[in-house]
Amino acid sequence: MQRSKTDYVKLAGKGMLMGAADAVPGVSGGTVAFITGIYEELIHSIRQCGPEAIKVLFTEGIKAFWQHINGNFFNRLAQWNHYQSCDLGKSGAFLLDQYPVLLWSFFFSV
């Protein structure tokens, strides 16, 4: 699939939303993928990472393998997902240490 730079920026934002969701207890990044409309492509891309992908790698080379597994999609999504998870993970640890009751209240709607 051919994407423009704008598409990659949007995908990065969706990856950040998924990372933010993964950092919150009880919220799934998969749910965010579904809501933002990338769930089907994500599942299809994951399915491409099987034995056939290894065969493509050794018979057709790295470029064909990268295209087969939708590598640009994975790379952009994972890069920003990881960044946001780490960033919010640090913030969450700080909030849990400094303001535990407020944080618990936020998550439990008390």
Biopython code that builds the backbone (N, CA, C, O; Angstrom):
import numpy as np
from Bio.PDB.StructureBuilder import StructureBuilder

atoms = [
    (1, "MET", "N", (0.841, -1.178, 0.000)),
    (1, "MET", "CA", (0.000, 0.000, 0.000)),
    (1, "MET", "C", (0.886, 1.240, 0.000)),
    (1, "MET", "O", (1.813, 1.347, 0.803)),
    (2, "GLN", "N", (0.609, 2.145, -0.871)),
    (2, "GLN", "CA", (1.362, 3.385, -0.991)),
    (2, "GLN", "C", (0.757, 4.427, -0.051)),
    (2, "GLN", "O", (-0.451, 4.665, -0.081)),
    (3, "ARG", "N", (1.581, 5.040, 0.771)),
    (3, "ARG", "CA", (1.115, 6.044, 1.723)),
    (3, "ARG", "C", (1.843, 7.363, 1.488)),
    (3, "ARG", "O", (2.998, 7.385, 1.065)),
    (4, "SER", "N", (1.150, 8.454, 1.767)),
    (4, "SER", "CA", (1.768, 9.776, 1.681)),
    (4, "SER", "C", (2.390, 10.108, 3.039)),
    (4, "SER", "O", (2.203, 9.380, 4.014)),
    (5, "LYS", "N", (3.122, 11.203, 3.087)),
    (5, "LYS", "CA", (3.714, 11.629, 4.354)),
    (5, "LYS", "C", (2.626, 11.953, 5.374)),
    (5, "LYS", "O", (2.791, 11.694, 6.566)),
    (6, "THR", "N", (1.530, 12.512, 4.911)),
    (6, "THR", "CA", (0.409, 12.811, 5.806)),
    (6, "THR", "C", (-0.156, 11.529, 6.412)),
    (6, "THR", "O", (-0.500, 11.490, 7.593)),
    (7, "ASP", "N", (-0.248, 10.486, 5.595)),
    (7, "ASP", "CA", (-0.738, 9.195, 6.094)),
    (7, "ASP", "C", (0.174, 8.652, 7.189)),
    (7, "ASP", "O", (-0.301, 8.092, 8.178)),
    (8, "TYR", "N", (1.484, 8.818, 7.012)),
    (8, "TYR", "CA", (2.424, 8.335, 8.020)),
    (8, "TYR", "C", (2.341, 9.154, 9.309)),
    (8, "TYR", "O", (2.527, 8.618, 10.402)),
    (9, "VAL", "N", (2.063, 10.442, 9.179)),
    (9, "VAL", "CA", (1.880, 11.275, 10.371)),
    (9, "VAL", "C", (0.635, 10.811, 11.130)),
    (9, "VAL", "O", (0.655, 10.690, 12.354)),
    (10, "LYS", "N", (-0.441, 10.554, 10.394)),
    (10, "LYS", "CA", (-1.675, 10.052, 11.024)),
    (10, "LYS", "C", (-1.431, 8.700, 11.682)),
    (10, "LYS", "O", (-1.914, 8.447, 12.785)),
    (11, "LEU", "N", (-0.684, 7.835, 11.007)),
    (11, "LEU", "CA", (-0.374, 6.517, 11.563)),
    (11, "LEU", "C", (0.463, 6.653, 12.831)),
    (11, "LEU", "O", (0.268, 5.902, 13.786)),
    (12, "ALA", "N", (1.388, 7.601, 12.845)),
    (12, "ALA", "CA", (2.188, 7.847, 14.046)),
    (12, "ALA", "C", (1.279, 8.277, 15.191)),
    (12, "ALA", "O", (1.450, 7.827, 16.324)),
    (13, "GLY", "N", (0.318, 9.144, 14.902)),
    (13, "GLY", "CA", (-0.631, 9.570, 15.928)),
    (13, "GLY", "C", (-1.449, 8.410, 16.461)),
    (13, "GLY", "O", (-1.698, 8.327, 17.664)),
    (14, "LYS", "N", (-1.864, 7.521, 15.588)),
    (14, "LYS", "CA", (-2.629, 6.349, 16.011)),
    (14, "LYS", "C", (-1.762, 5.430, 16.856)),
    (14, "LYS", "O", (-2.238, 4.831, 17.821)),
    (15, "GLY", "N", (-0.483, 5.319, 16.491)),
    (15, "GLY", "CA", (0.451, 4.534, 17.296)),
    (15, "GLY", "C", (0.623, 5.129, 18.678)),
    (15, "GLY", "O", (0.712, 4.402, 19.668)),
    (16, "MET", "N", (0.669, 6.458, 18.747)),
    (16, "MET", "CA", (0.784, 7.125, 20.045)),
    (16, "MET", "C", (-0.465, 6.883, 20.889)),
    (16, "MET", "O", (-0.369, 6.667, 22.097)),
    (17, "LEU", "N", (-1.629, 6.918, 20.257)),
    (17, "LEU", "CA", (-2.862, 6.632, 20.991)),
    (17, "LEU", "C", (-2.873, 5.194, 21.511)),
    (17, "LEU", "O", (-3.310, 4.932, 22.632)),
    (18, "MET", "N", (-2.386, 4.267, 20.684)),
    (18, "MET", "CA", (-2.310, 2.870, 21.127)),
    (18, "MET", "C", (-1.343, 2.732, 22.295)),
    (18, "MET", "O", (-1.624, 2.008, 23.251)),
    (19, "GLY", "N", (-0.210, 3.418, 22.228)),
    (19, "GLY", "CA", (0.762, 3.370, 23.317)),
    (19, "GLY", "C", (0.203, 3.963, 24.597)),
    (19, "GLY", "O", (0.438, 3.450, 25.691)),
    (20, "ALA", "N", (-0.542, 5.051, 24.444)),
    (20, "ALA", "CA", (-1.164, 5.675, 25.612)),
    (20, "ALA", "C", (-2.176, 4.723, 26.238)),
    (20, "ALA", "O", (-2.262, 4.615, 27.461)),
    (21, "ALA", "N", (-2.936, 4.038, 25.401)),
    (21, "ALA", "CA", (-3.927, 3.089, 25.912)),
    (21, "ALA", "C", (-3.240, 1.917, 26.611)),
    (21, "ALA", "O", (-3.721, 1.440, 27.638)),
    (22, "ASP", "N", (-2.128, 1.457, 26.063)),
    (22, "ASP", "CA", (-1.404, 0.337, 26.677)),
    (22, "ASP", "C", (-0.825, 0.704, 28.035)),
    (22, "ASP", "O", (-0.611, -0.169, 28.877)),
    (23, "ALA", "N", (-0.572, 1.983, 28.252)),
    (23, "ALA", "CA", (-0.009, 2.424, 29.528)),
    (23, "ALA", "C", (-1.068, 2.549, 30.619)),
    (23, "ALA", "O", (-0.735, 2.695, 31.795)),
    (24, "VAL", "N", (-2.323, 2.492, 30.240)),
    (24, "VAL", "CA", (-3.416, 2.638, 31.201)),
    (24, "VAL", "C", (-3.950, 1.258, 31.555)),
    (24, "VAL", "O", (-4.326, 0.495, 30.665)),
    (25, "PRO", "N", (-3.987, 0.928, 32.831)),
    (25, "PRO", "CA", (-4.511, -0.382, 33.228)),
    (25, "PRO", "C", (-5.964, -0.567, 32.784)),
    (25, "PRO", "O", (-6.805, 0.305, 33.003)),
    (26, "GLY", "N", (-6.244, -1.705, 32.161)),
    (26, "GLY", "CA", (-7.598, -2.028, 31.754)),
    (26, "GLY", "C", (-7.997, -1.515, 30.386)),
    (26, "GLY", "O", (-9.122, -1.747, 29.945)),
    (27, "VAL", "N", (-7.097, -0.821, 29.705)),
    (27, "VAL", "CA", (-7.395, -0.313, 28.371)),
    (27, "VAL", "C", (-6.469, -1.008, 27.383)),
    (27, "VAL", "O", (-5.283, -1.187, 27.659)),
    (28, "SER", "N", (-7.007, -1.399, 26.234)),
    (28, "SER", "CA", (-6.243, -2.157, 25.255)),
    (28, "SER", "C", (-5.865, -1.298, 24.052)),
    (28, "SER", "O", (-6.665, -0.509, 23.550)),
    (29, "GLY", "N", (-4.631, -1.475, 23.608)),
    (29, "GLY", "CA", (-4.204, -0.816, 22.380)),
    (29, "GLY", "C", (-4.975, -1.343, 21.185)),
    (29, "GLY", "O", (-5.176, -0.622, 20.208)),
    (30, "GLY", "N", (-5.410, -2.602, 21.253)),
    (30, "GLY", "CA", (-6.218, -3.186, 20.188)),
    (30, "GLY", "C", (-7.557, -2.489, 20.044)),
    (30, "GLY", "O", (-8.066, -2.335, 18.934)),
    (31, "THR", "N", (-8.124, -2.069, 21.152)),
    (31, "THR", "CA", (-9.376, -1.321, 21.112)),
    (31, "THR", "C", (-9.171, 0.001, 20.391)),
    (31, "THR", "O", (-10.005, 0.412, 19.584)),
    (32, "VAL", "N", (-8.069, 0.661, 20.681)),
    (32, "VAL", "CA", (-7.762, 1.924, 20.012)),
    (32, "VAL", "C", (-7.517, 1.684, 18.525)),
    (32, "VAL", "O", (-7.942, 2.487, 17.695)),
    (33, "ALA", "N", (-6.838, 0.591, 18.178)),
    (33, "ALA", "CA", (-6.622, 0.256, 16.770)),
    (33, "ALA", "C", (-7.957, 0.078, 16.059)),
    (33, "ALA", "O", (-8.117, 0.520, 14.921)),
    (34, "PHE", "N", (-8.916, -0.566, 16.720)),
    (34, "PHE", "CA", (-10.239, -0.761, 16.141)),
    (34, "PHE", "C", (-10.951, 0.578, 15.956)),
    (34, "PHE", "O", (-11.525, 0.847, 14.901)),
    (35, "ILE", "N", (-10.906, 1.403, 16.982)),
    (35, "ILE", "CA", (-11.598, 2.695, 16.935)),
    (35, "ILE", "C", (-11.004, 3.606, 15.856)),
    (35, "ILE", "O", (-11.736, 4.326, 15.177)),
    (36, "THR", "N", (-9.687, 3.573, 15.701)),
    (36, "THR", "CA", (-9.034, 4.460, 14.731)),
    (36, "THR", "C", (-9.019, 3.897, 13.315)),
    (36, "THR", "O", (-8.547, 4.562, 12.393)),
    (37, "GLY", "N", (-9.528, 2.679, 13.128)),
    (37, "GLY", "CA", (-9.670, 2.125, 11.786)),
    (37, "GLY", "C", (-8.469, 1.393, 11.230)),
    (37, "GLY", "O", (-8.406, 1.157, 10.024)),
    (38, "ILE", "N", (-7.509, 1.024, 12.069)),
    (38, "ILE", "CA", (-6.336, 0.307, 11.557)),
    (38, "ILE", "C", (-6.298, -1.148, 12.014)),
    (38, "ILE", "O", (-5.328, -1.855, 11.738)),
    (39, "TYR", "N", (-7.327, -1.597, 12.699)),
    (39, "TYR", "CA", (-7.341, -2.949, 13.254)),
    (39, "TYR", "C", (-7.219, -4.015, 12.162)),
    (39, "TYR", "O", (-6.426, -4.947, 12.293)),
    (40, "GLU", "N", (-7.996, -3.882, 11.094)),
    (40, "GLU", "CA", (-7.964, -4.877, 10.016)),
    (40, "GLU", "C", (-6.574, -4.971, 9.378)),
    (40, "GLU", "O", (-6.071, -6.067, 9.131)),
    (41, "GLU", "N", (-5.963, -3.817, 9.116)),
    (41, "GLU", "CA", (-4.625, -3.821, 8.525)),
    (41, "GLU", "C", (-3.608, -4.404, 9.505)),
    (41, "GLU", "O", (-2.691, -5.116, 9.095)),
    (42, "LEU", "N", (-3.764, -4.112, 10.779)),
    (42, "LEU", "CA", (-2.868, -4.649, 11.792)),
    (42, "LEU", "C", (-2.954, -6.170, 11.848)),
    (42, "LEU", "O", (-1.928, -6.851, 11.855)),
    (43, "ILE", "N", (-4.169, -6.703, 11.887)),
    (43, "ILE", "CA", (-4.360, -8.153, 11.929)),
    (43, "ILE", "C", (-3.826, -8.805, 10.660)),
    (43, "ILE", "O", (-3.159, -9.837, 10.726)),
    (44, "HIS", "N", (-4.113, -8.210, 9.507)),
    (44, "HIS", "CA", (-3.608, -8.759, 8.244)),
    (44, "HIS", "C", (-2.073, -8.763, 8.228)),
    (44, "HIS", "O", (-1.456, -9.738, 7.800)),
    (45, "SER", "N", (-1.471, -7.678, 8.693)),
    (45, "SER", "CA", (-0.012, -7.581, 8.701)),
    (45, "SER", "C", (0.603, -8.612, 9.652)),
    (45, "SER", "O", (1.642, -9.200, 9.348)),
    (46, "ILE", "N", (-0.033, -8.826, 10.789)),
    (46, "ILE", "CA", (0.470, -9.834, 11.732)),
    (46, "ILE", "C", (0.384, -11.221, 11.109)),
    (46, "ILE", "O", (1.295, -12.033, 11.272)),
    (47, "ARG", "N", (-0.699, -11.496, 10.402)),
    (47, "ARG", "CA", (-0.856, -12.801, 9.734)),
    (47, "ARG", "C", (0.211, -13.034, 8.675)),
    (47, "ARG", "O", (0.578, -14.178, 8.403)),
    (48, "GLN", "N", (0.711, -11.958, 8.075)),
    (48, "GLN", "CA", (1.733, -12.082, 7.044)),
    (48, "GLN", "C", (3.083, -12.511, 7.611)),
    (48, "GLN", "O", (3.972, -12.896, 6.852)),
    (49, "CYS", "N", (3.250, -12.452, 8.923)),
    (49, "CYS", "CA", (4.529, -12.772, 9.559)),
    (49, "CYS", "C", (4.630, -14.249, 9.922)),
    (49, "CYS", "O", (4.928, -14.594, 11.065)),
    (50, "GLY", "N", (4.387, -15.094, 8.972)),
    (50, "GLY", "CA", (4.461, -16.531, 9.209)),
    (50, "GLY", "C", (5.571, -17.173, 8.397)),
    (50, "GLY", "O", (6.493, -16.496, 7.942)),
    (51, "PRO", "N", (5.476, -18.472, 8.218)),
    (51, "PRO", "CA", (6.495, -19.195, 7.449)),
    (51, "PRO", "C", (6.658, -18.670, 6.019)),
    (51, "PRO", "O", (7.759, -18.696, 5.469)),
    (52, "GLU", "N", (5.578, -18.200, 5.430)),
    (52, "GLU", "CA", (5.663, -17.656, 4.074)),
    (52, "GLU", "C", (6.585, -16.436, 4.030)),
    (52, "GLU", "O", (7.291, -16.226, 3.044)),
    (53, "ALA", "N", (6.580, -15.637, 5.092)),
    (53, "ALA", "CA", (7.448, -14.463, 5.150)),
    (53, "ALA", "C", (8.918, -14.869, 5.149)),
    (53, "ALA", "O", (9.744, -14.224, 4.502)),
    (54, "ILE", "N", (9.242, -15.934, 5.871)),
    (54, "ILE", "CA", (10.629, -16.428, 5.892)),
    (54, "ILE", "C", (11.031, -16.910, 4.500)),
    (54, "ILE", "O", (12.150, -16.677, 4.044)),
    (55, "LYS", "N", (10.101, -17.581, 3.841)),
    (55, "LYS", "CA", (10.368, -18.061, 2.481)),
    (55, "LYS", "C", (10.631, -16.876, 1.546)),
    (55, "LYS", "O", (11.565, -16.911, 0.744)),
    (56, "VAL", "N", (9.820, -15.846, 1.649)),
    (56, "VAL", "CA", (10.010, -14.649, 0.824)),
    (56, "VAL", "C", (11.362, -14.005, 1.129)),
    (56, "VAL", "O", (12.059, -13.562, 0.216)),
    (57, "LEU", "N", (11.730, -13.952, 2.397)),
    (57, "LEU", "CA", (13.007, -13.356, 2.787)),
    (57, "LEU", "C", (14.180, -14.056, 2.109)),
    (57, "LEU", "O", (15.073, -13.402, 1.571)),
    (58, "PHE", "N", (14.175, -15.385, 2.136)),
    (58, "PHE", "CA", (15.320, -16.121, 1.591)),
    (58, "PHE", "C", (15.281, -16.304, 0.082)),
    (58, "PHE", "O", (16.325, -16.517, -0.534)),
    (59, "THR", "N", (14.109, -16.226, -0.526)),
    (59, "THR", "CA", (14.043, -16.404, -1.978)),
    (59, "THR", "C", (14.033, -15.085, -2.751)),
    (59, "THR", "O", (14.587, -14.997, -3.847)),
    (60, "GLU", "N", (13.394, -14.056, -2.171)),
    (60, "GLU", "CA", (13.241, -12.805, -2.909)),
    (60, "GLU", "C", (14.009, -11.626, -2.308)),
    (60, "GLU", "O", (14.157, -10.593, -2.961)),
    (61, "GLY", "N", (14.492, -11.766, -1.088)),
    (61, "GLY", "CA", (15.298, -10.722, -0.491)),
    (61, "GLY", "C", (14.568, -9.882, 0.537)),
    (61, "GLY", "O", (13.372, -10.040, 0.780)),
    (62, "ILE", "N", (15.339, -8.978, 1.133)),
    (62, "ILE", "CA", (14.833, -8.168, 2.244)),
    (62, "ILE", "C", (13.727, -7.212, 1.795)),
    (62, "ILE", "O", (12.734, -7.046, 2.504)),
    (63, "LYS", "N", (13.881, -6.590, 0.642)),
    (63, "LYS", "CA", (12.877, -5.628, 0.182)),
    (63, "LYS", "C", (11.522, -6.304, -0.019)),
    (63, "LYS", "O", (10.496, -5.767, 0.399)),
    (64, "ALA", "N", (11.509, -7.452, -0.640)),
    (64, "ALA", "CA", (10.253, -8.186, -0.855)),
    (64, "ALA", "C", (9.669, -8.646, 0.477)),
    (64, "ALA", "O", (8.454, -8.619, 0.671)),
    (65, "PHE", "N", (10.535, -9.065, 1.388)),
    (65, "PHE", "CA", (10.089, -9.468, 2.725)),
    (65, "PHE", "C", (9.431, -8.299, 3.442)),
    (65, "PHE", "O", (8.359, -8.450, 4.029)),
    (66, "TRP", "N", (10.075, -7.122, 3.396)),
    (66, "TRP", "CA", (9.558, -5.925, 4.058)),
    (66, "TRP", "C", (8.177, -5.561, 3.513)),
    (66, "TRP", "O", (7.277, -5.198, 4.270)),
    (67, "GLN", "N", (8.022, -5.661, 2.209)),
    (67, "GLN", "CA", (6.725, -5.374, 1.596)),
    (67, "GLN", "C", (5.703, -6.450, 1.967)),
    (67, "GLN", "O", (4.533, -6.143, 2.193)),
    (68, "HIS", "N", (6.138, -7.694, 2.029)),
    (68, "HIS", "CA", (5.248, -8.811, 2.351)),
    (68, "HIS", "C", (4.639, -8.655, 3.742)),
    (68, "HIS", "O", (3.449, -8.904, 3.933)),
    (69, "ILE", "N", (5.452, -8.244, 4.710)),
    (69, "ILE", "CA", (4.944, -8.125, 6.083)),
    (69, "ILE", "C", (4.381, -6.739, 6.378)),
    (69, "ILE", "O", (3.954, -6.477, 7.502)),
    (70, "ASN", "N", (4.374, -5.839, 5.381)),
    (70, "ASN", "CA", (3.897, -4.465, 5.568)),
    (70, "ASN", "C", (4.787, -3.754, 6.591)),
    (70, "ASN", "O", (4.299, -3.148, 7.545)),
    (71, "GLY", "N", (6.064, -3.840, 6.379)),
    (71, "GLY", "CA", (7.064, -3.349, 7.312)),
    (71, "GLY", "C", (6.971, -1.866, 7.634)),
    (71, "GLY", "O", (7.182, -1.472, 8.781)),
    (72, "ASN", "N", (6.659, -1.035, 6.639)),
    (72, "ASN", "CA", (6.543, 0.404, 6.917)),
    (72, "ASN", "C", (5.427, 0.680, 7.909)),
    (72, "ASN", "O", (5.568, 1.527, 8.790)),
    (73, "PHE", "N", (4.325, -0.029, 7.769)),
    (73, "PHE", "CA", (3.199, 0.107, 8.696)),
    (73, "PHE", "C", (3.631, -0.291, 10.102)),
    (73, "PHE", "O", (3.424, 0.459, 11.056)),
    (74, "PHE", "N", (4.235, -1.481, 10.229)),
    (74, "PHE", "CA", (4.701, -1.959, 11.530)),
    (74, "PHE", "C", (5.717, -0.999, 12.154)),
    (74, "PHE", "O", (5.631, -0.671, 13.337)),
    (75, "ASN", "N", (6.660, -0.563, 11.355)),
    (75, "ASN", "CA", (7.722, 0.291, 11.860)),
    (75, "ASN", "C", (7.168, 1.589, 12.438)),
    (75, "ASN", "O", (7.504, 1.959, 13.563)),
    (76, "ARG", "N", (6.330, 2.276, 11.685)),
    (76, "ARG", "CA", (5.791, 3.549, 12.141)),
    (76, "ARG", "C", (4.894, 3.355, 13.363)),
    (76, "ARG", "O", (4.972, 4.116, 14.327)),
    (77, "LEU", "N", (4.050, 2.340, 13.315)),
    (77, "LEU", "CA", (3.128, 2.100, 14.418)),
    (77, "LEU", "C", (3.878, 1.715, 15.691)),
    (77, "LEU", "O", (3.599, 2.254, 16.762)),
    (78, "ALA", "N", (4.815, 0.799, 15.581)),
    (78, "ALA", "CA", (5.561, 0.325, 16.754)),
    (78, "ALA", "C", (6.455, 1.417, 17.333)),
    (78, "ALA", "O", (6.583, 1.537, 18.551)),
    (79, "GLN", "N", (7.060, 2.197, 16.477)),
    (79, "GLN", "CA", (7.961, 3.263, 16.917)),
    (79, "GLN", "C", (7.219, 4.247, 17.828)),
    (79, "GLN", "O", (7.701, 4.561, 18.916)),
    (80, "TRP", "N", (6.088, 4.720, 17.407)),
    (80, "TRP", "CA", (5.348, 5.705, 18.193)),
    (80, "TRP", "C", (4.593, 5.072, 19.339)),
    (80, "TRP", "O", (4.401, 5.706, 20.376)),
    (81, "ASN", "N", (4.163, 3.835, 19.175)),
    (81, "ASN", "CA", (3.517, 3.111, 20.265)),
    (81, "ASN", "C", (4.497, 2.964, 21.422)),
    (81, "ASN", "O", (4.152, 3.220, 22.575)),
    (82, "HIS", "N", (5.714, 2.554, 21.108)),
    (82, "HIS", "CA", (6.747, 2.365, 22.131)),
    (82, "HIS", "C", (7.092, 3.694, 22.805)),
    (82, "HIS", "O", (7.204, 3.770, 24.029)),
    (83, "TYR", "N", (7.258, 4.728, 21.999)),
    (83, "TYR", "CA", (7.595, 6.053, 22.541)),
    (83, "TYR", "C", (6.536, 6.500, 23.542)),
    (83, "TYR", "O", (6.865, 6.920, 24.651)),
    (84, "GLN", "N", (5.283, 6.413, 23.159)),
    (84, "GLN", "CA", (4.214, 6.893, 24.016)),
    (84, "GLN", "C", (4.056, 6.015, 25.253)),
    (84, "GLN", "O", (3.791, 6.527, 26.340)),
    (85, "SER", "N", (4.216, 4.699, 25.104)),
    (85, "SER", "CA", (4.120, 3.800, 26.259)),
    (85, "SER", "C", (5.185, 4.140, 27.299)),
    (85, "SER", "O", (4.909, 4.202, 28.497)),
    (86, "CYS", "N", (6.401, 4.358, 26.818)),
    (86, "CYS", "CA", (7.493, 4.702, 27.742)),
    (86, "CYS", "C", (7.253, 6.053, 28.393)),
    (86, "CYS", "O", (7.466, 6.212, 29.595)),
    (87, "ASP", "N", (6.818, 7.012, 27.620)),
    (87, "ASP", "CA", (6.578, 8.354, 28.139)),
    (87, "ASP", "C", (5.470, 8.342, 29.189)),
    (87, "ASP", "O", (5.639, 8.906, 30.271)),
    (88, "LEU", "N", (4.356, 7.715, 28.885)),
    (88, "LEU", "CA", (3.263, 7.664, 29.849)),
    (88, "LEU", "C", (3.575, 6.733, 31.013)),
    (88, "LEU", "O", (3.082, 6.930, 32.123)),
    (89, "GLY", "N", (4.393, 5.723, 30.754)),
    (89, "GLY", "CA", (4.789, 4.832, 31.844)),
    (89, "GLY", "C", (5.556, 5.587, 32.916)),
    (89, "GLY", "O", (5.349, 5.366, 34.110)),
    (90, "LYS", "N", (6.442, 6.477, 32.489)),
    (90, "LYS", "CA", (7.198, 7.298, 33.442)),
    (90, "LYS", "C", (6.267, 8.258, 34.179)),
    (90, "LYS", "O", (6.369, 8.432, 35.393)),
    (91, "SER", "N", (5.362, 8.874, 33.427)),
    (91, "SER", "CA", (4.409, 9.797, 34.045)),
    (91, "SER", "C", (3.511, 9.068, 35.030)),
    (91, "SER", "O", (3.225, 9.566, 36.119)),
    (92, "GLY", "N", (3.071, 7.879, 34.631)),
    (92, "GLY", "CA", (2.211, 7.090, 35.512)),
    (92, "GLY", "C", (2.919, 6.683, 36.787)),
    (92, "GLY", "O", (2.322, 6.702, 37.863)),
    (93, "ALA", "N", (4.182, 6.317, 36.678)),
    (93, "ALA", "CA", (4.947, 5.944, 37.870)),
    (93, "ALA", "C", (5.118, 7.150, 38.795)),
    (93, "ALA", "O", (5.018, 7.018, 40.015)),
    (94, "PHE", "N", (5.372, 8.306, 38.223)),
    (94, "PHE", "CA", (5.492, 9.524, 39.023)),
    (94, "PHE", "C", (4.178, 9.830, 39.742)),
    (94, "PHE", "O", (4.166, 10.101, 40.942)),
    (95, "LEU", "N", (3.074, 9.783, 38.995)),
    (95, "LEU", "CA", (1.769, 10.077, 39.596)),
    (95, "LEU", "C", (1.410, 9.066, 40.681)),
    (95, "LEU", "O", (0.847, 9.427, 41.715)),
    (96, "LEU", "N", (1.738, 7.803, 40.440)),
    (96, "LEU", "CA", (1.447, 6.773, 41.431)),
    (96, "LEU", "C", (2.258, 7.003, 42.699)),
    (96, "LEU", "O", (1.776, 6.756, 43.805)),
    (97, "ASP", "N", (3.483, 7.475, 42.537)),
    (97, "ASP", "CA", (4.343, 7.736, 43.686)),
    (97, "ASP", "C", (3.913, 8.996, 44.441)),
    (97, "ASP", "O", (3.891, 9.002, 45.671)),
    (98, "GLN", "N", (3.575, 10.053, 43.716)),
    (98, "GLN", "CA", (3.288, 11.346, 44.333)),
    (98, "GLN", "C", (1.811, 11.560, 44.689)),
    (98, "GLN", "O", (1.497, 12.201, 45.692)),
    (99, "TYR", "N", (0.921, 11.027, 43.872)),
    (99, "TYR", "CA", (-0.519, 11.270, 44.056)),
    (99, "TYR", "C", (-1.322, 9.967, 43.915)),
    (99, "TYR", "O", (-2.187, 9.879, 43.043)),
    (100, "PRO", "N", (-1.058, 8.973, 44.740)),
    (100, "PRO", "CA", (-1.715, 7.676, 44.544)),
    (100, "PRO", "C", (-3.236, 7.724, 44.661)),
    (100, "PRO", "O", (-3.932, 7.088, 43.869)),
    (101, "VAL", "N", (-3.757, 8.456, 45.623)),
    (101, "VAL", "CA", (-5.211, 8.486, 45.820)),
    (101, "VAL", "C", (-5.903, 9.145, 44.628)),
    (101, "VAL", "O", (-6.934, 8.659, 44.165)),
    (102, "LEU", "N", (-5.351, 10.233, 44.136)),
    (102, "LEU", "CA", (-5.938, 10.893, 42.967)),
    (102, "LEU", "C", (-5.896, 9.992, 41.738)),
    (102, "LEU", "O", (-6.862, 9.928, 40.978)),
    (103, "LEU", "N", (-4.786, 9.299, 41.546)),
    (103, "LEU", "CA", (-4.666, 8.399, 40.398)),
    (103, "LEU", "C", (-5.646, 7.244, 40.516)),
    (103, "LEU", "O", (-6.319, 6.906, 39.541)),
    (104, "TRP", "N", (-5.739, 6.636, 41.683)),
    (104, "TRP", "CA", (-6.697, 5.545, 41.882)),
    (104, "TRP", "C", (-8.117, 6.039, 41.659)),
    (104, "TRP", "O", (-8.932, 5.354, 41.042)),
    (105, "SER", "N", (-8.409, 7.228, 42.161)),
    (105, "SER", "CA", (-9.747, 7.805, 41.991)),
    (105, "SER", "C", (-10.069, 8.004, 40.519)),
    (105, "SER", "O", (-11.194, 7.760, 40.081)),
    (106, "PHE", "N", (-9.072, 8.449, 39.760)),
    (106, "PHE", "CA", (-9.285, 8.657, 38.330)),
    (106, "PHE", "C", (-9.642, 7.344, 37.645)),
    (106, "PHE", "O", (-10.594, 7.292, 36.866)),
    (107, "PHE", "N", (-8.881, 6.270, 37.932)),
    (107, "PHE", "CA", (-9.121, 4.998, 37.264)),
    (107, "PHE", "C", (-10.371, 4.287, 37.755)),
    (107, "PHE", "O", (-11.020, 3.574, 36.991)),
    (108, "PHE", "N", (-10.710, 4.473, 39.012)),
    (108, "PHE", "CA", (-11.866, 3.778, 39.566)),
    (108, "PHE", "C", (-13.109, 4.659, 39.610)),
    (108, "PHE", "O", (-14.152, 4.236, 40.108)),
    (109, "SER", "N", (-13.003, 5.882, 39.092)),
    (109, "SER", "CA", (-14.135, 6.823, 39.044)),
    (109, "SER", "C", (-14.782, 7.025, 40.391)),
    (109, "SER", "O", (-16.007, 7.054, 40.508)),
    (110, "VAL", "N", (-13.955, 7.164, 41.405)),
    (110, "VAL", "CA", (-14.488, 7.363, 42.759)),
    (110, "VAL", "C", (-14.593, 8.843, 43.047)),
    (110, "VAL", "O", (-15.020, 9.232, 44.134)),
]
sb = StructureBuilder()
sb.init_structure("model")
sb.init_model(0)
sb.init_chain("A")
sb.init_seg("    ")
for serial, (resi, resn, name, xyz) in enumerate(atoms, 1):
    if name == "N":
        sb.init_residue(resn, " ", resi, " ")
    sb.init_atom(name, np.array(xyz, "f"), 0.0, 1.0, " ", f" {name:<3s}", serial, name[0])
structure = sb.get_structure()
